[in-house]
Amino acid sequence: MPIITLTSDYGISDPYISVLKGLLLSQIENVNLVDISHDIEKFNTPQAAYILRSAYANFPSNTVHLIMVGIKNKDTDFILVKHDNQFFLGLDNGIFSLVFENKPIIAYSISLTAPPELINFPEKFTLVQAAAHLARGGVPEVISEPIQRIAAAINFKPVVNGDVIRASVQYIDSYGNIITNLTRGLFNEHSMDRSVDIRFRTPHTRITKIKNQYSDVEPGDPVAFFNTDDFLEISIHSGKAAGLIGVKIEDTITVTFI
């Protein structure tokens, strides 16, 4: 049974996602439609990239991923990206450069053109037809042409200055957990088994130990650990860390080795 996932900033109160699902179900027999997220902040490609990057590797080969974040304009094409035997369809607005970074990909410009009456909702034709083609076992070359590069978006990296790493908040989940852009690899490269002092924009909270999981501290206490995606996560056991600590997306978190 073919699998098609949907990721969007459409929300669930409007009919848009149901429209696309209805069209997909009308065109493909026995298709399994999986919602990754539709609660992405409007036009927030970095947030969508983090969610998709965390999710896609758990799907089997030949899964087709539809990504609908942002608005198509005359300078932005729909593209098809193939990576690790999975297919990704969406706007060439920089999101795929954030999802895959330096991973090997093959990219195509989709040659399907929506009719004039769908100028304000071209996904109904272009992405639905492309997804249906791939889900039936079709090859990308029939509906698209290879391209050499995709649009790049700014991908903020932690800054290392001596014994200090300045990371930034890339995502806050619905539990209020704070996910930074500091990877376990970069942390280990500079820690050299030294003690750590983690500080935030507001001075009332600090963390001095890296733990393994939420429950390694008492309820109400802050905790830092590396999550399943190997990013440094800041949480509060049984609490919402972002609100209680006073942290927002793109805030700086300072990690000092002592």
N, C-alpha and C positions, 0 to 999 in steps of 0.2 A: 504494500500500500504506500503510495507516494506521500511524502510529508512536506507541507508548506507552512513556514512560520510567518507570523506577522508582527512587526514592530513599528509603532507609529506614535505621533504626537496628537492623534485624533481625539483621544479621550473615549469615554464609553457612553456619554449622554447624547451624542449625535449619531445619525444613521450611517456615517461614512464607512466604518469598518464592516457593518452588516451588509452594506451594498457590495463591497469587494468579496466578502465571504460568499454571498449569494451567487455572484458571477463565477467564482472559482468552483463552487459546488455544481453549478450548471454545466461547466465545461469538462470537469474531470471526474471520472467515476472512482468511488471508494478512496477519496483523498482524505488525509488526516490534517486538519487545520489546527495549528498550535499558536496560541497567543503568547508572545514573549512579554510585551508590555505595550499598553496604549496610554500610560500615564506620564509619558515623557513631557517635560515642559516644552511649550511651543517653540519650535525652531532650534531647540537645544541639541545640536549635533554632538558635542562632547559627552553629554549625558547618555544619549542614545548609543554612542560608540562604546561606552563603558558597559552598558547593559548587554549589548549584543556580543561584545568580546567575552563577557563572562558566561554567556549562554551557549553560543553556537558550537563549541567544541564537544558538547555533550550529545549532539545529534548525530545520527548515522550518515554514512556516505549517501550522496545524491539528494540530501535535503535541500529544498529551495527556500531561501530566506527573502521575504519581502520587507524592505525598509522604507517607510514613508514618513520622513521627517524633513520639513522645509517645503518651500514652494518652487515649482518649476518656473523658470523664466526663459527668455530666448537664448540666454548664454549658458544655460545649464541643461545638460543632456541626461537621459536615463542611461545607466550603464549596467553591465553584467560583470561580476567578478567571480572567478573560480579560484577556490583555495581549499586544499586538503579534501578534494573530491566533493565539495559542497558548492552551491551556487548562491550568489547574493545579488539582488536586484534593487536598485534605488537610484537616487539622484547623485550626480557627480559633483557634490557640494563640499567635499573634503571629509565626509564621514568615514569613507573607506580607508583613507590614509591614517585615521585615528584608530580604526579597528585593527588593521593589519600591520601598521608601522613597517618594520623591515622584513616581514614574512613574505615568502614567495607567492605571488599571485599572477593570474592571467586575466587581463581586463579587455572588455569589448564595449563598443558603443552600440546600443540597441537601435536597430534600423526600423522598427515598427513605429508608425506615426498615427497618433490618435486623430479621429475625424474632427472637423471644425466644431461640431456641437459639443464636444467634450473638452474644449479648450481650457475650461476651468476645473476639470477633474480628469486629466489625461491618464492617471493611474488606472481608471476603470478599463481602459483599453490596453495601453502599452504594458503595464506591469502584469495585468491579468493574463494577456495573451502570451507574454514571455514566460510567466510562471507555468501556465498550462502546457506550453511546448516542452519545457524542461521536465516537468513532472511526468509527461508521457514518455520520456526517454529521449527526447530530441537533443541535438547537439547545438551548442551556442552559435556556430558558424552559419546556421540557417537563418537566424533572426538578428544577427549582429556582426560587426566587423572588429577585428583586433585593433587595439590602441596601445601606444607605447607608454603612456603615462596617465595618471589620474590626478584630479585636483588635490592639492595639499592644504591641510589646515594646520594651524599652529598647535603643536603638542608640547605643553609645558613640562619641563623636566626638573627634577630636584637640583638645587644648586649646592655644590660642595665647596666649602671654604675652610680649610684646615680641619679642625675637630668638629665643625658644625655642618649639618645638612639642613637646608631650608626646603622643605617639601610643601606641596600645596594640596588642598582638598579638591579631589576630582569628582566625588560623588557622596551624597548623603541618602541612605535608604529610608524606607518608610518607618523603620524602628528608631531613626535618629542616629544610626551608626555612621561614623565618619570614616570614609575610605580615602586615604591619601594616595599620592602618586609615587611614594617611596617603596621600592621593591625590596624583598628580602635579600636579593643578591647584592644590591648597592649598599644596603645596611651592613651586611656581613663583611663586605669588602673594606669598610672603613671602621667598623667597631673594634676589631682586634680584641674581642672579649673584654672591653672596658665597660664601666658603668655608663648608664645613659640618663639624660635629663631631657624630657619632652615638655615643651612649653607651647602655649597658645597665644592668640591675640589678646585675650583677657588674662590677667595675671593670677587669677584665683585658683587655677587648676594646673597641676604638674603631675607627670608620671615618671617614675624612676626605674621601672622594671618592665621588661617584655615578658608577657605571659603566653600561655598556649590557647586559652579559651575564655569565654565570658565568665564562667563559674569559678575561675581561679581567684576571684576577689569577692568580697561580701556585697550583698545587694546594696545598690546606691553608690558603690565606689567605681571610679574610672579604671579602665583596663586597656592596655595596648597589646596587640598581637598581630601576627601575619595571617591574613585570611586565606581561603582556599585558592584565591587568584594570586597569592604571594604579595599582596600589597599591605602596607601597615594600616591597620584599622584601629580606631579609637572608639570605645564604647563605654557605656555605663551599665553595669549589671542591673537588669530590670528597670532601666530608665532610658530616656532619650538624650544621648550625649550631645548632639548638635545644639539643642535648645538650652540644655543645662550649662554647657561649657560656653556657649555663645559663639559658635563657629558657623561659617557660611561657605558655600562653594567658592573656590579660588582663594580662600584665606590661607595664610602661611602658617605652617607648623614647624617649629624649630627643634631639631634633634641635636643635642650636644653630647659628645663623648668625653668622659672624664677619666 
